[in-house]
Amino acid sequence: MKIRRGDHVMVLSGKHKGMRGEVVRALPKEDRVVVEGVNRVKRHQRTTQTRKRAGIIEKDLPVPVSIVALECPKEHAPARVGYQVSEDGTKKRVCARCGEGL
Ligand SMILES: [Zn+2]
């Protein structure tokens, strides 16, 4: 998975198309990511032994990583991810279109 926690992504399709946000959690095993503010749902909770407060909480549910894309900071558009290998052998993610580091 090319997308990691802390990345800024755009949603490309589905109910939340056009939304932008930061990845707060990456779930590589499920090919899903949790994006701040995207797929937010309200959950009604009762108190339990471990949870003393009842009420409505808002929660962001994971979305498939296939519907989000990294946002190129230069073009403000979805980026295709490329890799650039520098002379010391470290790999860097770049925008495949304009070469901007991601
Ligand atoms: Zn770009």
Backbone and ligand atoms as CSV (ligand in chain L), in Angstrom:
chain,resi,resn,atom,element,x,y,z
A,1,MET,N,N,0.848,-1.192,0.000
A,1,MET,CA,C,0.000,0.000,0.000
A,1,MET,C,C,0.884,1.242,0.000
A,2,LYS,N,N,0.559,2.154,-0.885
A,2,LYS,CA,C,1.407,3.338,-1.037
A,2,LYS,C,C,1.014,4.469,-0.083
A,3,ILE,N,N,-0.139,4.323,0.516
A,3,ILE,CA,C,-0.630,5.401,1.367
A,3,ILE,C,C,-0.372,5.077,2.833
A,4,ARG,N,N,0.127,6.065,3.532
A,4,ARG,CA,C,0.498,5.878,4.930
A,4,ARG,C,C,-0.212,6.886,5.825
A,5,ARG,N,N,-0.099,6.626,7.095
A,5,ARG,CA,C,-0.659,7.548,8.080
A,5,ARG,C,C,-0.015,8.932,7.900
A,6,GLY,N,N,-0.832,9.962,7.985
A,6,GLY,CA,C,-0.303,11.319,7.866
A,6,GLY,C,C,-0.364,11.880,6.459
A,7,ASP,N,N,-0.665,11.016,5.484
A,7,ASP,CA,C,-0.767,11.479,4.101
A,7,ASP,C,C,-2.030,12.296,3.892
A,8,HIS,N,N,-1.937,13.246,2.974
A,8,HIS,CA,C,-3.132,13.981,2.576
A,8,HIS,C,C,-3.682,13.361,1.312
A,9,VAL,N,N,-4.931,12.948,1.393
A,9,VAL,CA,C,-5.525,12.237,0.269
A,9,VAL,C,C,-6.821,12.902,-0.174
A,10,MET,N,N,-7.231,12.550,-1.389
A,10,MET,CA,C,-8.506,12.982,-1.943
A,10,MET,C,C,-9.329,11.732,-2.215
A,11,VAL,N,N,-10.638,11.852,-2.048
A,11,VAL,CA,C,-11.522,10.736,-2.358
A,11,VAL,C,C,-11.986,10.889,-3.802
A,12,LEU,N,N,-11.810,9.840,-4.579
A,12,LEU,CA,C,-12.049,9.932,-6.022
A,12,LEU,C,C,-13.413,9.415,-6.455
A,13,SER,N,N,-14.004,8.536,-5.658
A,13,SER,CA,C,-15.296,8.003,-6.070
A,13,SER,C,C,-16.097,7.604,-4.850
A,14,GLY,N,N,-17.335,7.275,-5.092
A,14,GLY,CA,C,-18.203,6.853,-4.002
A,14,GLY,C,C,-18.915,8.035,-3.367
A,15,LYS,N,N,-19.519,7.757,-2.239
A,15,LYS,CA,C,-20.363,8.721,-1.551
A,15,LYS,C,C,-19.602,9.972,-1.120
A,16,HIS,N,N,-18.315,9.814,-0.869
A,16,HIS,CA,C,-17.542,10.921,-0.315
A,16,HIS,C,C,-16.620,11.551,-1.349
A,17,LYS,N,N,-16.938,11.313,-2.598
A,17,LYS,CA,C,-16.140,11.841,-3.702
A,17,LYS,C,C,-15.862,13.341,-3.536
A,18,GLY,N,N,-14.621,13.711,-3.742
A,18,GLY,CA,C,-14.266,15.126,-3.669
A,18,GLY,C,C,-13.775,15.569,-2.309
A,19,MET,N,N,-13.960,14.725,-1.284
A,19,MET,CA,C,-13.501,15.125,0.045
A,19,MET,C,C,-11.994,14.944,0.160
A,20,ARG,N,N,-11.418,15.772,0.997
A,20,ARG,CA,C,-9.982,15.679,1.256
A,20,ARG,C,C,-9.770,15.501,2.745
A,21,GLY,N,N,-8.669,14.867,3.081
A,21,GLY,CA,C,-8.378,14.753,4.500
A,21,GLY,C,C,-7.067,14.053,4.739
A,22,GLU,N,N,-6.741,13.972,6.025
A,22,GLU,CA,C,-5.488,13.323,6.405
A,22,GLU,C,C,-5.768,11.881,6.812
A,23,VAL,N,N,-4.878,11.000,6.426
A,23,VAL,CA,C,-5.004,9.591,6.811
A,23,VAL,C,C,-4.626,9.471,8.289
A,24,VAL,N,N,-5.579,9.051,9.105
A,24,VAL,CA,C,-5.292,8.899,10.524
A,24,VAL,C,C,-4.911,7.466,10.880
A,25,ARG,N,N,-5.270,6.528,10.001
A,25,ARG,CA,C,-4.938,5.128,10.246
A,25,ARG,C,C,-4.868,4.391,8.917
A,26,ALA,N,N,-3.849,3.590,8.744
A,26,ALA,CA,C,-3.744,2.760,7.546
A,26,ALA,C,C,-3.939,1.314,7.963
A,27,LEU,N,N,-4.762,0.597,7.209
A,27,LEU,CA,C,-5.037,-0.807,7.504
A,27,LEU,C,C,-4.619,-1.651,6.298
A,28,PRO,N,N,-3.320,-1.877,6.153
A,28,PRO,CA,C,-2.805,-2.553,4.946
A,28,PRO,C,C,-3.380,-3.951,4.734
A,29,LYS,N,N,-3.700,-4.656,5.805
A,29,LYS,CA,C,-4.238,-6.012,5.659
A,29,LYS,C,C,-5.603,-6.010,4.993
A,30,GLU,N,N,-6.341,-4.947,5.228
A,30,GLU,CA,C,-7.684,-4.849,4.646
A,30,GLU,C,C,-7.718,-3.947,3.424
A,31,ASP,N,N,-6.577,-3.396,3.052
A,31,ASP,CA,C,-6.524,-2.406,1.982
A,31,ASP,C,C,-7.490,-1.252,2.220
A,32,ARG,N,N,-7.500,-0.799,3.448
A,32,ARG,CA,C,-8.374,0.301,3.795
A,32,ARG,C,C,-7.610,1.366,4.578
A,33,VAL,N,N,-8.156,2.561,4.533
A,33,VAL,CA,C,-7.581,3.648,5.317
A,33,VAL,C,C,-8.699,4.409,6.015
A,34,VAL,N,N,-8.358,5.005,7.144
A,34,VAL,CA,C,-9.289,5.879,7.834
A,34,VAL,C,C,-8.832,7.312,7.556
A,35,VAL,N,N,-9.731,8.068,6.949
A,35,VAL,CA,C,-9.402,9.447,6.594
A,35,VAL,C,C,-10.229,10.386,7.457
A,36,GLU,N,N,-9.543,11.322,8.067
A,36,GLU,CA,C,-10.186,12.295,8.939
A,36,GLU,C,C,-11.395,12.957,8.264
A,37,GLY,N,N,-12.545,12.796,8.864
A,37,GLY,CA,C,-13.741,13.469,8.363
A,37,GLY,C,C,-14.473,12.754,7.245
A,38,VAL,N,N,-13.893,11.691,6.707
A,38,VAL,CA,C,-14.514,10.967,5.597
A,38,VAL,C,C,-15.192,9.705,6.128
A,39,ASN,N,N,-16.393,9.459,5.631
A,39,ASN,CA,C,-17.172,8.305,6.072
A,39,ASN,C,C,-17.496,8.403,7.572
A,40,ARG,N,N,-17.797,9.625,7.996
A,40,ARG,CA,C,-18.102,9.852,9.409
A,40,ARG,C,C,-19.514,9.394,9.720
A,41,VAL,N,N,-19.621,8.635,10.767
A,41,VAL,CA,C,-20.940,8.158,11.175
A,41,VAL,C,C,-21.171,8.509,12.634
A,42,LYS,N,N,-22.443,8.563,12.976
A,42,LYS,CA,C,-22.798,8.796,14.366
A,42,LYS,C,C,-23.159,7.454,14.984
A,43,ARG,N,N,-22.609,7.197,16.120
A,43,ARG,CA,C,-22.905,5.957,16.818
A,43,ARG,C,C,-23.567,6.287,18.150
A,44,HIS,N,N,-24.620,5.581,18.420
A,44,HIS,CA,C,-25.293,5.780,19.691
A,44,HIS,C,C,-24.761,4.742,20.664
A,45,GLN,N,N,-24.263,5.216,21.769
A,45,GLN,CA,C,-23.643,4.275,22.699
A,45,GLN,C,C,-24.341,4.262,24.049
A,46,ARG,N,N,-24.383,3.095,24.600
A,46,ARG,CA,C,-24.837,2.946,25.972
A,46,ARG,C,C,-23.612,2.903,26.872
A,47,THR,N,N,-23.853,3.031,28.125
A,47,THR,CA,C,-22.742,2.858,29.049
A,47,THR,C,C,-22.464,1.364,29.219
A,48,THR,N,N,-21.212,1.036,29.399
A,48,THR,CA,C,-20.836,-0.335,29.728
A,48,THR,C,C,-19.946,-0.241,30.954
A,49,GLN,N,N,-19.423,-1.384,31.350
A,49,GLN,CA,C,-18.542,-1.340,32.519
A,49,GLN,C,C,-17.270,-0.552,32.239
A,50,THR,N,N,-16.810,-0.618,30.995
A,50,THR,CA,C,-15.586,0.114,30.692
A,50,THR,C,C,-15.857,1.514,30.167
A,51,ARG,N,N,-17.083,1.735,29.685
A,51,ARG,CA,C,-17.402,3.033,29.106
A,51,ARG,C,C,-18.512,3.684,29.914
A,52,LYS,N,N,-18.148,4.697,30.628
A,52,LYS,CA,C,-19.108,5.293,31.552
A,52,LYS,C,C,-20.063,6.270,30.870
A,53,ARG,N,N,-19.643,6.844,29.755
A,53,ARG,CA,C,-20.473,7.867,29.133
A,53,ARG,C,C,-21.357,7.290,28.035
A,54,ALA,N,N,-22.602,7.676,28.058
A,54,ALA,CA,C,-23.498,7.295,26.980
A,54,ALA,C,C,-23.658,8.494,26.061
A,55,GLY,N,N,-24.239,8.258,24.901
A,55,GLY,CA,C,-24.509,9.383,24.028
A,55,GLY,C,C,-24.120,9.081,22.607
A,56,ILE,N,N,-24.014,10.132,21.842
A,56,ILE,CA,C,-23.716,9.976,20.424
A,56,ILE,C,C,-22.252,10.314,20.193
A,57,ILE,N,N,-21.553,9.416,19.592
A,57,ILE,CA,C,-20.176,9.732,19.244
A,57,ILE,C,C,-20.017,9.680,17.727
A,58,GLU,N,N,-19.098,10.450,17.220
A,58,GLU,CA,C,-18.828,10.435,15.786
A,58,GLU,C,C,-17.544,9.669,15.545
A,59,LYS,N,N,-17.574,8.905,14.490
A,59,LYS,CA,C,-16.479,7.988,14.226
A,59,LYS,C,C,-16.237,7.962,12.724
A,60,ASP,N,N,-14.987,7.928,12.322
A,60,ASP,CA,C,-14.691,7.809,10.899
A,60,ASP,C,C,-14.401,6.347,10.584
A,61,LEU,N,N,-15.160,5.794,9.665
A,61,LEU,CA,C,-14.980,4.381,9.312
A,61,LEU,C,C,-13.994,4.259,8.149
A,62,PRO,N,N,-13.300,3.116,8.092
A,62,PRO,CA,C,-12.333,2.923,7.005
A,62,PRO,C,C,-12.995,2.932,5.628
A,63,VAL,N,N,-12.285,3.420,4.655
A,63,VAL,CA,C,-12.734,3.359,3.264
A,63,VAL,C,C,-11.680,2.581,2.467
A,64,PRO,N,N,-12.099,1.965,1.353
A,64,PRO,CA,C,-11.113,1.229,0.543
A,64,PRO,C,C,-10.030,2.173,0.027
A,65,VAL,N,N,-8.805,1.716,0.095
A,65,VAL,CA,C,-7.694,2.560,-0.342
A,65,VAL,C,C,-7.782,2.824,-1.855
A,66,SER,N,N,-8.520,1.956,-2.556
A,66,SER,CA,C,-8.638,2.103,-4.005
A,66,SER,C,C,-9.444,3.324,-4.427
A,67,ILE,N,N,-10.223,3.893,-3.509
A,67,ILE,CA,C,-10.999,5.073,-3.907
A,67,ILE,C,C,-10.338,6.377,-3.488
A,68,VAL,N,N,-9.173,6.290,-2.859
A,68,VAL,CA,C,-8.491,7.533,-2.506
A,68,VAL,C,C,-7.156,7.632,-3.250
A,69,ALA,N,N,-6.692,8.855,-3.381
A,69,ALA,CA,C,-5.393,9.067,-4.011
A,69,ALA,C,C,-4.646,10.139,-3.242
A,70,LEU,N,N,-3.347,10.026,-3.237
A,70,LEU,CA,C,-2.528,11.073,-2.646
A,70,LEU,C,C,-2.747,12.359,-3.423
A,71,GLU,N,N,-2.727,13.460,-2.706
A,71,GLU,CA,C,-2.895,14.735,-3.375
A,71,GLU,C,C,-1.527,15.336,-3.639
A,72,CYS,N,N,-1.286,15.720,-4.875
A,72,CYS,CA,C,-0.032,16.389,-5.211
A,72,CYS,C,C,-0.083,17.804,-4.657
A,73,PRO,N,N,0.865,18.167,-3.776
A,73,PRO,CA,C,0.803,19.485,-3.139
A,73,PRO,C,C,1.027,20.631,-4.127
A,74,LYS,N,N,1.616,20.329,-5.252
A,74,LYS,CA,C,1.907,21.367,-6.232
A,74,LYS,C,C,0.711,21.608,-7.157
A,75,GLU,N,N,0.109,20.521,-7.586
A,75,GLU,CA,C,-0.981,20.642,-8.566
A,75,GLU,C,C,-2.362,20.660,-7.926
A,76,HIS,N,N,-2.442,20.333,-6.641
A,76,HIS,CA,C,-3.716,20.205,-5.937
A,76,HIS,C,C,-4.655,19.276,-6.694
A,77,ALA,N,N,-4.107,18.190,-7.152
A,77,ALA,CA,C,-4.858,17.197,-7.913
A,77,ALA,C,C,-4.376,15.825,-7.471
A,78,PRO,N,N,-5.172,14.790,-7.761
A,78,PRO,CA,C,-4.726,13.443,-7.394
A,78,PRO,C,C,-3.424,13.091,-8.107
A,79,ALA,N,N,-2.523,12.493,-7.372
A,79,ALA,CA,C,-1.222,12.166,-7.954
A,79,ALA,C,C,-1.106,10.677,-8.193
A,80,ARG,N,N,-0.490,10.308,-9.292
A,80,ARG,CA,C,-0.049,8.937,-9.430
A,80,ARG,C,C,1.296,8.871,-8.731
A,81,VAL,N,N,1.511,7.831,-7.968
A,81,VAL,CA,C,2.719,7.775,-7.166
A,81,VAL,C,C,3.840,7.099,-7.932
A,82,GLY,N,N,4.967,7.766,-7.981
A,82,GLY,CA,C,6.160,7.169,-8.554
A,82,GLY,C,C,7.228,7.146,-7.482
A,83,TYR,N,N,8.292,6.424,-7.744
A,83,TYR,CA,C,9.385,6.400,-6.785
A,83,TYR,C,C,10.648,6.905,-7.457
A,84,GLN,N,N,11.391,7.655,-6.677
A,84,GLN,CA,C,12.651,8.154,-7.167
A,84,GLN,C,C,13.725,7.598,-6.240
A,85,VAL,N,N,14.713,6.979,-6.807
A,85,VAL,CA,C,15.791,6.437,-5.982
A,85,VAL,C,C,16.974,7.395,-6.076
A,86,SER,N,N,17.379,7.886,-4.907
A,86,SER,CA,C,18.496,8.827,-4.928
A,86,SER,C,C,19.820,8.069,-4.920
A,87,GLU,N,N,20.919,8.816,-5.019
A,87,GLU,CA,C,22.234,8.185,-5.144
A,87,GLU,C,C,22.610,7.314,-3.947
A,88,ASP,N,N,22.133,7.702,-2.763
A,88,ASP,CA,C,22.460,6.880,-1.593
A,88,ASP,C,C,21.505,5.689,-1.443
A,89,GLY,N,N,20.638,5.488,-2.411
A,89,GLY,CA,C,19.794,4.307,-2.411
A,89,GLY,C,C,18.451,4.470,-1.716
A,90,THR,N,N,18.190,5.627,-1.138
A,90,THR,CA,C,16.904,5.796,-0.478
A,90,THR,C,C,15.819,6.101,-1.515
A,91,LYS,N,N,14.657,5.520,-1.254
A,91,LYS,CA,C,13.536,5.717,-2.163
A,91,LYS,C,C,12.669,6.860,-1.668
A,92,LYS,N,N,12.198,7.632,-2.590
A,92,LYS,CA,C,11.340,8.755,-2.252
A,92,LYS,C,C,10.082,8.670,-3.103
A,93,ARG,N,N,8.940,8.966,-2.482
A,93,ARG,CA,C,7.710,8.989,-3.273
A,93,ARG,C,C,7.599,10.321,-3.996
A,94,VAL,N,N,7.262,10.271,-5.247
A,94,VAL,CA,C,7.091,11.514,-6.001
A,94,VAL,C,C,5.815,11.428,-6.831
A,95,CYS,N,N,5.340,12.584,-7.252
A,95,CYS,CA,C,4.222,12.658,-8.179
A,95,CYS,C,C,4.745,12.263,-9.559
A,96,ALA,N,N,4.103,11.248,-10.159
A,96,ALA,CA,C,4.594,10.740,-11.436
A,96,ALA,C,C,4.435,11.761,-12.561
A,97,ARG,N,N,3.586,12.745,-12.341
A,97,ARG,CA,C,3.335,13.727,-13.385
A,97,ARG,C,C,4.302,14.896,-13.335
A,98,CYS,N,N,4.463,15.475,-12.138
A,98,CYS,CA,C,5.294,16.687,-12.086
A,98,CYS,C,C,6.584,16.494,-11.282
A,99,GLY,N,N,6.751,15.353,-10.632
A,99,GLY,CA,C,7.994,15.084,-9.934
A,99,GLY,C,C,8.075,15.639,-8.525
A,100,GLU,N,N,7.011,16.301,-8.081
A,100,GLU,CA,C,6.991,16.860,-6.723
A,100,GLU,C,C,7.026,15.733,-5.687
A,101,GLY,N,N,7.799,15.935,-4.633
A,101,GLY,CA,C,7.848,14.943,-3.565
A,101,GLY,C,C,6.520,14.847,-2.838
A,102,LEU,N,N,6.154,13.634,-2.472
A,102,LEU,CA,C,4.871,13.462,-1.785
A,102,LEU,C,C,5.105,13.076,-0.326
L,1,ZN,ZN,ZN,2.120,16.672,-9.325
